[in-house]
């Protein structure tokens, strides 16, 4: 197992946090969010370092999936660090939220599937990171919420994914009240895809990621790109984009190899 460190030097109250980046034999990488304290509160440096690690993961042709988890045993993350955010000027606030958006956008558009492995609190900006992931697996102690209105700011950026995930009515309630959901409630409304015992969280996340091993990275990337366009474009434009992408995919040898492997009951060779 390789060990990497996300430096948070220069941010008052932060310590050097350990980030384990595990490249398994099946091309699955584990990234741990690194923030302040046991609730893993995220500051500017946390998001900048996440951006760097996602660039590295997305650029590695051996990677087939990325798992994002929290640091420590208590939290995925209780959100953005208010000790840092409360001092921001308007210009600094815009710069900060753009950095948060960049992290979430990278998860949404990364060339390989992304899985959020969530334990404990997953609040505010951390929930927006989880919403940008393709799959969300939660431990039984997980809690979810967008409490921004309760601390004087609106929920923005990838909170826009919430209505498409759980429906407009439920999203409005969460956004306007700042209420927190427990893990079972999150599962019931489709905010998470699976609920597992806390001690099995990473095991189940790795099992989910292993599904992508043996698939074409190029095709996974294309499918993620198409999904992103469905979110960005109107229905007609998105459909047309999908048709063109489908056709151009046949310029590569991957469709033939994948179909022949399926028919011959063997693993494809990519």
Backbone bond lengths (Angstrom), bond angles and torsions (degrees), N, CA, C in turn:
res aa  C-N    CA-C-N  psi(-1)  N-CA   C-N-CA  omega(-1)  CA-C   N-CA-C  phi
1 X - - - 1.462 - - 1.525 108.82 -
2 X 1.324 117.00 127.31 1.445 120.86 175.71 1.512 109.29 -83.48
3 X 1.331 116.45 147.95 1.456 120.56 178.49 1.515 109.07 -122.26
4 X 1.318 116.63 127.82 1.451 122.57 179.12 1.523 108.25 -120.26
5 X 1.319 116.17 155.75 1.451 120.41 179.80 1.520 109.87 -120.94
6 X 1.307 115.29 130.63 1.459 121.25 174.67 1.519 106.97 -95.42
7 X 1.314 117.24 108.06 1.453 120.27 -178.06 1.521 110.59 -74.53
8 X 1.311 116.24 133.75 1.458 121.24 173.82 1.525 109.26 -118.06
9 X 1.329 115.77 29.72 1.453 120.28 -179.06 1.522 110.05 -62.04
10 X 1.320 115.54 143.35 1.453 120.37 176.86 1.513 113.82 92.74
11 X 1.318 118.90 -6.54 1.455 122.18 177.36 1.520 107.66 -107.22
12 X 1.314 116.82 115.60 1.461 121.43 -174.36 1.520 111.66 -58.19
13 X 1.329 115.70 132.72 1.458 120.47 176.97 1.517 113.45 90.07
14 X 1.328 117.42 -4.80 1.457 119.76 179.93 1.516 110.05 -94.75
15 X 1.308 114.89 155.66 1.451 121.85 173.19 1.520 107.95 -123.56
16 X 1.337 115.61 165.04 1.451 119.18 174.39 1.525 108.23 -66.88
17 X 1.323 115.74 124.30 1.460 120.56 -177.50 1.517 109.45 -110.30
18 X 1.309 116.44 141.32 1.455 121.06 -178.73 1.521 110.53 -84.40
19 X 1.323 115.31 135.26 1.468 120.94 176.04 1.513 108.20 -122.06
20 X 1.297 117.38 113.85 1.460 121.04 177.13 1.515 108.78 -84.07
21 X 1.306 116.48 126.05 1.461 121.28 175.58 1.516 106.93 -116.64
22 X 1.315 116.99 104.52 1.453 121.43 -172.01 1.514 110.25 -103.14
23 X 1.317 116.67 113.60 1.446 120.29 174.82 1.528 106.79 -98.39
24 X 1.303 117.16 102.28 1.447 121.33 -177.58 1.518 109.22 -78.50
25 X 1.333 118.14 168.77 1.463 120.39 177.26 1.523 112.73 -60.18
26 X 1.321 117.34 -17.61 1.460 119.10 -178.55 1.522 111.42 -103.22
27 X 1.325 118.90 19.63 1.449 121.69 172.74 1.506 115.19 70.80
28 X 1.327 117.09 35.97 1.462 121.42 177.56 1.523 108.17 -109.08
29 X 1.315 117.48 131.22 1.456 120.63 -178.40 1.530 110.37 -114.67
30 X 1.319 115.12 135.80 1.460 121.95 178.07 1.521 109.15 -106.53
31 X 1.337 116.27 119.03 1.461 122.11 175.31 1.516 108.57 -111.23
32 X 1.326 116.06 132.91 1.464 119.99 178.94 1.523 109.83 -109.20
33 X 1.324 116.03 124.94 1.454 120.30 173.14 1.522 109.15 -60.09
34 X 1.312 116.53 138.22 1.462 120.22 -177.88 1.512 109.89 -124.50
35 X 1.328 116.75 116.60 1.454 121.36 179.63 1.513 111.72 -137.95
36 X 1.320 116.36 -161.40 1.465 121.65 -174.56 1.519 111.22 -94.12
37 X 1.328 115.29 131.61 1.448 121.51 171.11 1.516 114.68 73.84
38 X 1.340 116.11 179.40 1.470 120.85 -176.31 1.523 113.76 -66.91
39 X 1.346 117.60 -20.67 1.466 119.68 177.00 1.524 111.78 -90.73
40 X 1.344 116.12 2.74 1.462 121.32 171.15 1.530 111.26 57.54
41 X 1.318 116.66 52.70 1.463 121.54 -177.74 1.522 109.97 -74.79
42 X 1.316 116.56 130.76 1.459 122.15 -168.81 1.519 111.88 -97.84
43 X 1.344 115.95 131.21 1.453 122.50 176.54 1.511 111.13 -116.51
44 X 1.300 115.65 -175.40 1.467 121.74 -177.25 1.523 111.71 -52.86
45 X 1.331 115.87 -47.14 1.463 119.22 -177.63 1.530 111.43 -65.37
46 X 1.316 117.20 -33.06 1.467 120.28 177.50 1.524 110.42 -58.18
47 X 1.328 115.98 -46.23 1.463 120.29 -177.59 1.530 111.55 -72.92
48 X 1.331 117.67 -38.35 1.461 120.03 177.42 1.529 111.12 -61.43
49 X 1.326 116.08 -41.82 1.460 119.75 179.24 1.518 111.72 -70.27
50 X 1.322 117.46 -35.47 1.461 120.15 174.86 1.524 110.07 -62.08
51 X 1.328 117.64 -41.79 1.460 120.65 177.53 1.522 111.46 -57.41
52 X 1.324 115.77 -44.27 1.469 120.22 -179.88 1.519 111.22 -62.56
53 X 1.329 116.87 -44.95 1.458 119.97 -178.25 1.526 111.68 -67.46
54 X 1.324 117.08 -36.20 1.462 119.58 178.05 1.524 111.20 -67.66
55 X 1.325 117.16 -36.69 1.466 119.87 175.45 1.522 110.49 -61.36
56 X 1.326 116.15 -42.10 1.460 119.95 179.79 1.527 111.25 -65.65
57 X 1.330 116.13 -43.61 1.464 120.27 -179.05 1.518 111.29 -66.33
58 X 1.340 115.94 -45.16 1.452 119.56 -178.93 1.507 113.10 -66.19
59 X 1.347 116.65 -27.01 1.456 120.07 -179.40 1.512 114.45 -86.62
60 X 1.319 118.38 -5.01 1.465 121.76 -179.09 1.527 109.19 -88.62
61 X 1.324 118.43 113.38 1.467 120.41 -176.59 1.525 114.34 -65.47
62 X 1.333 117.76 -13.56 1.461 120.37 179.18 1.526 112.69 -84.19
63 X 1.320 116.21 -17.42 1.463 119.94 -176.75 1.519 110.64 -73.48
64 X 1.331 116.22 133.92 1.463 121.37 176.48 1.519 112.24 -113.87
65 X 1.333 117.53 -19.41 1.461 120.60 178.60 1.520 108.79 -162.10
66 X 1.332 115.23 153.49 1.461 122.07 177.81 1.524 108.45 -124.69
67 X 1.335 116.12 130.40 1.459 122.65 174.72 1.515 108.05 -104.73
68 X 1.327 116.66 131.06 1.463 121.72 177.01 1.525 107.84 -111.03
69 X 1.320 116.39 125.64 1.465 121.93 -179.84 1.518 109.10 -135.42
70 X 1.322 116.48 170.92 1.455 121.38 176.78 1.520 111.57 -84.99
71 X 1.322 115.51 168.70 1.460 121.88 174.12 1.530 108.57 -95.92
72 X 1.316 116.95 137.37 1.455 120.29 179.72 1.521 111.84 87.21
73 X 1.327 115.83 -169.79 1.457 122.07 -172.30 1.525 114.32 -107.65
74 X 1.344 118.07 -2.33 1.462 118.72 -170.91 1.525 114.59 -105.07
75 X 1.342 118.26 -29.79 1.460 117.65 -168.97 1.513 112.38 -152.38
76 X 1.323 115.82 143.33 1.462 121.41 161.35 1.522 106.12 -63.63
77 X 1.300 117.28 -59.08 1.458 124.65 166.57 1.516 108.27 -179.72
78 X 1.340 115.74 136.85 1.459 120.41 176.32 1.524 111.72 -82.88
79 X 1.334 116.82 10.85 1.452 120.78 173.20 1.508 113.91 109.31
80 X 1.323 114.51 -163.13 1.455 121.90 -177.23 1.532 109.74 -72.22
81 X 1.322 115.51 144.50 1.460 122.21 -177.84 1.531 109.84 -74.34
82 X 1.334 116.85 111.02 1.463 120.90 -177.92 1.523 112.37 -68.12
83 X 1.329 118.06 -25.90 1.465 119.97 176.82 1.521 110.58 -61.04
84 X 1.309 116.37 -32.54 1.458 121.16 177.84 1.524 110.79 -85.50
85 X 1.316 117.43 -42.73 1.455 120.35 -171.14 1.530 112.68 -73.18
86 X 1.319 117.77 -30.65 1.469 119.68 -173.89 1.519 113.03 -66.40
87 X 1.312 118.45 -17.07 1.466 121.74 -177.99 1.526 112.91 -95.68
88 X 1.314 118.40 3.06 1.456 120.55 -173.50 1.521 112.56 -73.35
89 X 1.327 115.89 143.00 1.457 122.58 168.56 1.537 107.63 -84.36
90 X 1.338 118.61 168.74 1.468 119.38 177.24 1.526 113.24 -54.81
91 X 1.326 118.11 -43.79 1.464 120.04 179.95 1.528 111.03 -66.35
92 X 1.323 115.87 -40.82 1.463 119.55 178.26 1.525 111.04 -66.88
93 X 1.333 116.58 -35.78 1.466 120.53 178.61 1.524 110.88 -63.99
94 X 1.334 115.95 -41.51 1.471 118.59 178.06 1.517 110.94 -65.00
95 X 1.321 116.84 -43.82 1.462 120.47 178.43 1.525 110.91 -60.07
96 X 1.337 116.08 -43.92 1.460 120.98 -178.51 1.528 111.34 -62.89
97 X 1.333 117.06 -48.88 1.464 118.97 -175.46 1.522 110.95 -68.87
98 X 1.328 117.48 -27.46 1.468 119.56 175.38 1.528 111.14 -68.24
99 X 1.320 116.47 -34.67 1.465 119.63 176.88 1.529 110.37 -67.63
100 X 1.335 116.77 -41.59 1.470 120.55 176.66 1.535 109.67 -61.25
101 X 1.325 115.86 -45.18 1.466 120.80 179.09 1.526 110.97 -60.39
102 X 1.327 116.97 -39.85 1.464 120.54 -179.49 1.522 110.72 -60.88
103 X 1.332 117.19 -40.60 1.468 120.79 178.05 1.523 111.07 -63.05
104 X 1.334 116.07 -48.56 1.463 119.74 -179.25 1.519 110.75 -64.08
105 X 1.316 116.32 -40.52 1.470 119.71 -179.96 1.516 111.35 -63.57
106 X 1.338 116.85 -37.83 1.463 119.66 177.62 1.529 110.81 -62.81
107 X 1.327 117.09 -40.65 1.466 119.90 177.26 1.525 110.91 -63.44
108 X 1.318 116.18 -40.40 1.465 121.14 -178.43 1.517 111.75 -66.70
109 X 1.332 117.12 -35.95 1.470 121.23 -172.70 1.521 113.48 -109.92
110 X 1.335 118.42 3.95 1.462 120.83 179.71 1.521 109.94 -53.55
111 X 1.313 116.76 148.22 1.461 121.16 -174.31 1.520 113.51 -66.63
112 X 1.327 117.49 -14.15 1.467 121.00 -179.05 1.525 109.30 -126.25
113 X 1.334 118.14 160.70 1.460 120.67 178.83 1.528 112.32 -61.06
114 X 1.332 115.24 145.32 1.453 121.96 179.34 1.528 109.34 -119.44
115 X 1.323 115.59 139.21 1.467 122.38 -177.01 1.520 108.60 -125.90
116 X 1.323 116.97 125.76 1.457 121.39 174.28 1.523 108.42 -92.76
117 X 1.335 117.10 122.44 1.464 123.51 175.48 1.521 106.80 -104.51
118 X 1.337 116.36 105.98 1.461 121.49 -164.45 1.524 111.34 -111.60
119 X 1.326 115.79 124.41 1.464 121.62 171.18 1.513 108.51 -127.34
120 X 1.311 116.89 150.38 1.454 120.90 177.35 1.519 112.40 61.09
121 X 1.338 117.50 -153.67 1.457 120.88 -177.79 1.527 112.76 -63.79
122 X 1.321 115.06 136.92 1.467 123.08 172.29 1.528 104.83 -136.42
123 X 1.326 115.62 91.07 1.456 120.74 -166.98 1.527 111.66 -126.44
124 X 1.319 115.67 153.76 1.454 121.66 172.40 1.513 112.99 55.87
125 X 1.334 115.67 -127.26 1.456 121.03 -178.92 1.512 113.78 -58.35
126 X 1.333 117.04 -30.27 1.462 120.21 177.67 1.524 110.94 -67.73
127 X 1.335 117.51 -37.80 1.456 119.99 176.39 1.518 110.34 -66.82
128 X 1.322 117.56 -33.94 1.457 119.46 177.00 1.526 110.83 -65.76
129 X 1.330 118.07 -36.51 1.460 120.77 173.28 1.526 110.37 -62.17
130 X 1.330 116.29 -44.22 1.464 120.28 -179.89 1.525 111.42 -64.77
131 X 1.334 117.25 -39.15 1.462 120.72 178.04 1.524 111.49 -62.12
132 X 1.330 116.89 -31.04 1.460 120.82 179.75 1.519 112.70 -76.54
133 X 1.338 117.08 -14.77 1.464 120.01 177.70 1.528 110.38 -77.06
134 X 1.316 115.47 155.09 1.467 120.58 -176.99 1.525 112.17 -75.00
135 X 1.318 116.92 -33.86 1.460 122.33 -177.54 1.527 108.02 -134.01
136 X 1.334 116.34 138.72 1.466 121.22 178.24 1.527 109.02 -123.63
137 X 1.333 115.54 118.77 1.458 122.37 177.64 1.526 107.25 -114.78
138 X 1.321 116.78 127.48 1.464 120.47 -173.70 1.521 111.67 -118.10
139 X 1.326 115.22 142.54 1.462 121.05 169.73 1.517 108.85 -77.51
140 X 1.311 115.38 161.90 1.466 120.30 -175.90 1.523 113.50 -66.20
141 X 1.346 117.11 -16.55 1.469 119.85 179.29 1.526 112.55 -95.59
142 X 1.323 117.74 5.17 1.461 120.71 -175.86 1.530 111.55 -68.37
143 X 1.326 115.42 148.50 1.459 122.34 176.00 1.519 108.32 -136.97
144 X 1.339 115.99 142.75 1.458 120.78 -171.85 1.521 110.48 -129.93
145 X 1.318 115.78 141.43 1.456 118.86 176.23 1.515 111.93 -175.39
146 X 1.324 114.88 160.36 1.463 123.11 173.26 1.535 106.37 -121.66
147 X 1.326 116.87 82.30 1.469 120.71 -172.15 1.525 113.90 -86.79
148 X 1.332 117.66 15.82 1.462 119.76 -173.96 1.525 113.58 -53.95
149 X 1.358 117.25 -42.17 1.473 118.54 -177.50 1.531 111.63 -60.37
150 X 1.306 117.10 -24.61 1.471 120.47 -178.89 1.523 112.64 -78.92
151 X 1.342 116.25 -14.06 1.468 119.78 178.14 1.530 110.51 -117.79
152 X 1.331 116.79 20.08 1.454 120.36 167.83 1.504 117.69 91.22
153 X 1.343 118.57 14.10 1.474 120.35 177.92 1.526 108.94 -137.28
154 X 1.349 117.66 156.26 1.459 119.74 175.62 1.522 111.29 -84.68
155 X 1.313 116.18 158.45 1.472 121.17 170.35 1.524 107.96 -82.20
156 X 1.323 116.51 131.78 1.469 120.64 -176.88 1.524 109.77 -133.95
157 X 1.289 116.87 -154.59 1.472 127.50 -179.26 1.528 112.49 36.98
158 X 1.344 118.73 -119.56 1.467 119.89 -172.15 1.522 114.19 -72.60
159 X 1.323 118.34 0.02 1.463 119.55 167.22 1.523 109.93 -60.54
160 X 1.345 116.77 -19.46 1.464 121.04 177.16 1.527 112.32 -63.83
161 X 1.333 116.99 -17.98 1.465 120.71 177.49 1.525 112.15 -77.91
162 X 1.328 116.95 -15.87 1.462 120.26 -173.97 1.532 113.22 -62.90
163 X 1.348 119.74 -47.07 1.475 118.43 -179.97 1.523 113.09 -59.58
164 X 1.326 117.50 -35.37 1.464 120.40 179.52 1.519 111.56 -73.16
165 X 1.317 116.11 -21.25 1.462 120.44 -177.38 1.522 112.02 -88.67
166 X 1.330 116.72 -43.60 1.475 119.50 -174.09 1.525 113.12 -120.35
167 X 1.330 117.59 -1.04 1.466 120.19 -177.94 1.518 111.45 98.63
168 X 1.336 115.49 149.05 1.465 120.46 -173.96 1.517 112.59 -63.86
169 X 1.330 117.77 -41.96 1.467 119.73 -177.33 1.508 112.26 -62.23
170 X 1.329 116.87 -48.57 1.466 120.29 -179.75 1.529 110.35 -65.20
171 X 1.350 116.07 -38.81 1.461 119.63 180.00 1.523 110.81 -63.16
172 X 1.326 116.91 -43.86 1.462 120.11 177.89 1.524 111.00 -57.58
173 X 1.313 116.30 -43.48 1.464 119.83 -179.02 1.530 110.40 -61.86
174 X 1.334 116.96 -47.41 1.459 119.89 -179.03 1.525 111.26 -62.56
175 X 1.344 116.42 -43.87 1.460 120.69 -175.26 1.524 112.65 -69.98
176 X 1.327 117.04 -37.80 1.462 120.39 -175.04 1.526 113.52 -85.20
177 X 1.321 116.99 -27.86 1.466 119.62 -178.79 1.521 112.64 -97.53
178 X 1.343 117.13 -26.12 1.460 120.15 -173.88 1.511 112.84 72.72
179 X 1.339 117.26 14.45 1.465 120.99 -178.42 1.523 111.69 -63.52
180 X 1.313 114.85 151.64 1.466 121.91 179.15 1.524 110.06 -104.55
181 X 1.344 115.98 140.48 1.454 122.58 177.26 1.520 109.66 -106.80
182 X 1.330 116.60 144.65 1.462 118.70 171.78 1.527 109.27 -84.03
183 X 1.310 115.39 176.34 1.465 120.02 -173.36 1.526 112.47 -62.76
184 X 1.329 117.73 -41.42 1.458 120.15 -179.39 1.531 110.84 -65.80
185 X 1.316 117.45 -41.73 1.463 120.64 176.91 1.527 110.67 -61.49
186 X 1.320 116.39 -40.81 1.464 120.07 179.20 1.524 111.12 -63.42
187 X 1.318 116.16 -39.89 1.471 119.88 177.37 1.522 110.64 -66.12
188 X 1.314 116.89 -42.48 1.468 121.39 -176.53 1.526 112.27 -61.17
189 X 1.333 117.87 -33.54 1.466 119.92 -177.55 1.528 113.14 -99.24
190 X 1.332 116.47 3.82 1.459 119.77 176.59 1.513 115.06 84.14
191 X 1.334 117.23 13.90 1.463 119.14 176.77 1.522 110.78 -71.68
192 X 1.331 117.37 -31.51 1.462 122.08 172.38 1.525 108.61 -122.25
193 X 1.322 115.22 158.90 1.457 120.85 -175.77 1.517 113.64 -94.93
194 X 1.336 115.14 -22.50 1.467 118.27 -174.73 1.513 109.45 -156.57
195 X 1.324 116.34 146.00 1.455 123.35 178.51 1.525 108.13 -119.99
196 X 1.344 116.50 129.75 1.465 120.45 -175.09 1.527 109.75 -138.58
197 X 1.347 117.61 159.62 1.466 119.55 173.80 1.524 110.78 -60.02
198 X 1.324 116.39 145.55 1.459 120.44 -175.63 1.524 112.16 -57.44
199 X 1.331 117.21 -40.16 1.463 119.68 -176.68 1.521 113.15 -71.12
200 X 1.332 117.09 -9.96 1.467 120.96 179.76 1.527 112.24 -110.69
201 X 1.330 117.27 7.13 1.459 120.34 -172.00 1.521 112.50 -57.57
202 X 1.321 117.77 -53.92 1.460 119.22 -176.93 1.525 111.58 -69.64
203 X 1.328 117.40 -34.47 1.460 119.66 176.26 1.527 110.57 -58.61
204 X 1.332 115.73 -45.65 1.474 119.36 -178.81 1.529 111.03 -70.26
205 X 1.325 117.08 -32.51 1.465 119.73 177.24 1.529 110.46 -66.60
206 X 1.330 116.56 -41.85 1.463 119.34 177.62 1.526 111.12 -66.06
207 X 1.318 117.08 -38.02 1.462 119.69 176.78 1.528 110.80 -61.04
208 X 1.330 116.35 -42.19 1.463 120.12 178.64 1.527 110.84 -64.39
209 X 1.328 116.10 -38.51 1.468 119.96 -178.52 1.518 112.01 -69.84
210 X 1.333 116.92 -31.46 1.459 120.00 -177.51 1.523 113.18 -65.42
211 X 1.326 116.66 -17.97 1.466 120.59 176.29 1.523 110.53 -57.75
212 X 1.346 117.29 -31.18 1.456 120.94 -173.54 1.523 112.90 -84.78
213 X 1.336 115.82 -12.25 1.454 117.82 178.07 1.529 109.06 -71.92
214 X 1.303 116.35 133.98 1.455 120.66 -175.67 1.512 112.47 96.64
215 X 1.350 116.90 -13.26 1.457 120.20 173.35 1.530 109.46 -86.53
216 X 1.313 116.17 158.20 1.451 121.11 176.44 1.528 110.23 -71.30
217 X 1.312 116.49 124.14 1.463 119.92 176.18 1.526 110.24 -60.67
218 X 1.329 116.87 -37.57 1.464 120.03 179.88 1.526 111.29 -62.04
219 X 1.326 116.16 -41.47 1.464 119.39 -178.62 1.533 110.61 -72.60
220 X 1.336 117.45 -38.30 1.462 120.18 175.21 1.528 110.54 -59.38
221 X 1.329 115.80 -43.84 1.452 120.44 178.91 1.527 111.03 -63.09
222 X 1.330 116.16 -41.58 1.464 120.16 178.86 1.523 110.87 -63.94
223 X 1.337 116.91 -41.86 1.467 119.66 179.79 1.528 111.00 -64.32
224 X 1.330 116.47 -40.56 1.471 119.32 177.44 1.525 110.92 -63.96
225 X 1.321 116.37 -38.83 1.458 120.08 178.71 1.531 110.86 -63.49
226 X 1.315 116.48 -41.72 1.462 121.00 178.82 1.531 110.37 -63.57
227 X 1.334 116.99 -43.37 1.471 120.47 178.74 1.534 110.18 -60.47
228 X 1.347 116.22 -42.42 1.461 119.63 178.94 1.527 111.09 -61.77
229 X 1.333 116.27 -39.01 1.469 119.58 179.18 1.526 110.70 -67.83
230 X 1.320 117.87 -33.73 1.473 119.96 175.38 1.523 110.74 -59.87
231 X 1.335 116.48 -34.31 1.457 120.71 179.93 1.528 112.05 -76.67
232 X 1.339 116.63 -29.86 1.461 121.09 -172.31 1.525 113.40 -92.04
233 X 1.327 116.98 -36.80 1.455 121.50 -169.53 1.523 111.54 -101.94
234 X 1.328 115.23 165.22 1.453 120.28 170.83 1.517 110.44 -68.35
235 X 1.328 116.48 165.42 1.463 120.77 -173.90 1.528 111.94 -57.97
236 X 1.331 117.43 -47.08 1.464 120.17 -176.96 1.527 111.50 -65.95
237 X 1.343 116.43 -43.92 1.465 120.17 178.95 1.523 110.86 -63.57
238 X 1.319 116.86 -42.17 1.463 120.78 -179.08 1.522 111.22 -64.47
239 X 1.327 116.85 -40.16 1.464 120.58 178.25 1.522 110.89 -63.72
240 X 1.329 116.71 -44.17 1.463 120.65 179.82 1.530 110.34 -63.06
241 X 1.325 116.43 -42.18 1.458 120.32 177.51 1.525 110.41 -60.09
242 X 1.328 116.83 -42.82 1.462 121.60 -179.27 1.518 111.25 -62.68
243 X 1.332 116.63 -41.49 1.475 120.86 -179.77 1.524 110.33 -62.26
244 X 1.333 116.99 -46.32 1.457 120.73 179.66 1.524 111.09 -63.14
245 X 1.340 116.50 -42.22 1.464 120.36 179.83 1.519 111.11 -64.41
246 X 1.326 116.96 -40.27 1.459 121.93 177.67 1.528 110.67 -59.10
247 X 1.320 115.81 -46.35 1.467 120.08 -177.95 1.524 111.58 -66.67
248 X 1.341 117.08 -45.10 1.459 120.53 -177.75 1.521 111.89 -66.34
249 X 1.319 117.27 -25.18 1.455 120.71 178.51 1.523 111.75 -59.51
250 X 1.325 116.60 -28.27 1.465 120.70 -179.07 1.520 112.72 -76.12
251 X 1.337 117.63 -1.85 1.461 120.48 172.10 1.524 110.80 -75.85
252 X 1.341 117.43 -15.73 1.463 121.48 178.00 1.525 109.20 -98.38
253 X 1.339 117.32 161.60 1.466 120.14 178.64 1.521 113.59 -79.30
254 X 1.314 118.05 -4.65 1.464 120.83 -171.79 1.528 114.20 -66.60
255 X 1.335 120.67 -40.74 1.467 117.87 178.78 1.524 112.92 -60.83
256 X 1.318 116.79 -45.27 1.469 119.30 179.81 1.515 111.53 -61.65
257 X 1.356 116.09 -45.61 1.462 119.39 -178.57 1.522 111.13 -63.82
258 X 1.314 117.55 -42.62 1.462 120.51 -179.24 1.518 111.31 -64.81
259 X 1.324 117.52 -40.82 1.468 121.06 -179.44 1.524 111.59 -70.55
260 X 1.330 116.38 -40.92 1.461 119.33 177.93 1.525 110.80 -64.70
261 X 1.333 116.48 -40.64 1.468 119.97 178.29 1.521 110.61 -62.95
262 X 1.316 117.12 -40.77 1.466 120.72 178.58 1.525 110.47 -63.05
263 X 1.309 117.18 -45.25 1.463 121.07 -178.52 1.527 111.52 -68.15
264 X 1.331 116.16 -32.87 1.471 120.83 -179.29 1.524 112.81 -90.73
265 X 1.353 116.32 2.87 1.467 122.05 177.91 1.532 112.23 55.49
266 X 1.337 115.18 50.16 1.464 121.80 177.66 1.522 108.47 -137.52
267 X 1.333 115.37 169.53 1.451 120.39 176.01 1.539 110.51 -77.51
268 X 1.331 118.63 136.36 1.453 119.59 177.66 1.525 111.23 -69.40
269 X 1.310 115.89 156.15 1.453 122.27 179.74 1.518 108.89 -109.93
270 X 1.326 115.30 102.55 1.460 121.00 178.41 1.519 109.95 -112.78
